[in-house]
Amino acid sequence: MLLHKVPFDWKQRAVLQGRGFHVDIGAFSTPIVGDTTIIDLDRPIGCISVPTGTTILPIRITAQCLMPLVAADNNEAEILLGVDIAKAADDSETTHTDETALKMYVGHSVTSLCTCFSAQAANMTTAPVIGMELARAFTSAEIVSAAGTFWNRLEMSYEPEISPVLVGPCALYLYWGGTVQVSGFGQIEWLEYLSADI
């Protein structure tokens, strides 16, 4: 069957046009460990920074977190996905790991105009202001016996039916943390356009 005869939805068509990108937060068996025990706006776990003239539509963001084996009763852990709707991330930041925006259409010539990073290890010079919260997940620990403590699962999956349209300059931020140090993995996917084309 010829490819152009297959009835794709609008998101799949955008990927075929080279507009889809993917970033991994953490890799294989190496998770990203939260730098502090609570969510800190200055130290995001992941960031997609959108420059002026570029617009993105987040289509799938997932996170899978790991908690310590030992915890006190009522310890909590959470994941937060949010957007600084007023500004991109500060370009002068260096205390993080630069990430590559992978093409969802592997081999396509188009590359992302966004800047991507993970594991911010020191306070950002210009702190993000989360003007829009897109998703959140939460869990707490419960001591059920003297033998140990049990956590509920902490995972987040954000796949909006109607995507927000994030017009640069802005930035998408992923956080995790809690009253204990949380580590985990994340996957961020978005469609990218020149703002003038929308």
HELIX and SHEET records of a PDB file:
HELIX    1   1 LEU A    3  LYS A    5  5                                   3    
HELIX    2   2 TRP A   10  LEU A   16  1                                   7    
HELIX    3   3 SER A  195  ASP A  197  5                                   3    
SHEET    1   A 4 ILE A  32  VAL A  33  0                                        
SHEET    2   A 4 SER A 183  LEU A 194 -1                                        
SHEET    3   A 4 GLY A  20  ILE A  25 -1                                        
SHEET    4   A 4 LEU A 102  LYS A 103 -1                                        
SHEET    1   B 4 ILE A  32  VAL A  33  0                                        
SHEET    2   B 4 SER A 183  LEU A 194 -1                                        
SHEET    3   B 4 THR A  54  LEU A  66 -1                                        
SHEET    4   B 4 GLU A 155  TYR A 158 -1                                        
SHEET    1   C 4 ILE A  32  VAL A  33  0                                        
SHEET    2   C 4 SER A 183  LEU A 194 -1                                        
SHEET    3   C 4 THR A  54  LEU A  66 -1                                        
SHEET    4   C 4 LEU A 166  VAL A 167 -1                                        
SHEET    1   D 7 THR A  97  GLU A  99  0                                        
SHEET    2   D 7 THR A 115  SER A 118 -1                                        
SHEET    3   D 7 GLY A  46  VAL A  50 -1                                        
SHEET    4   D 7 CYS A 170  GLY A 178 -1                                        
SHEET    5   D 7 GLU A  76  ASP A  84 -1                                        
SHEET    6   D 7 MET A 132  SER A 145 -1                                        
SHEET    7   D 7 GLY A 148  TRP A 151 -1                                        
END                                                                             
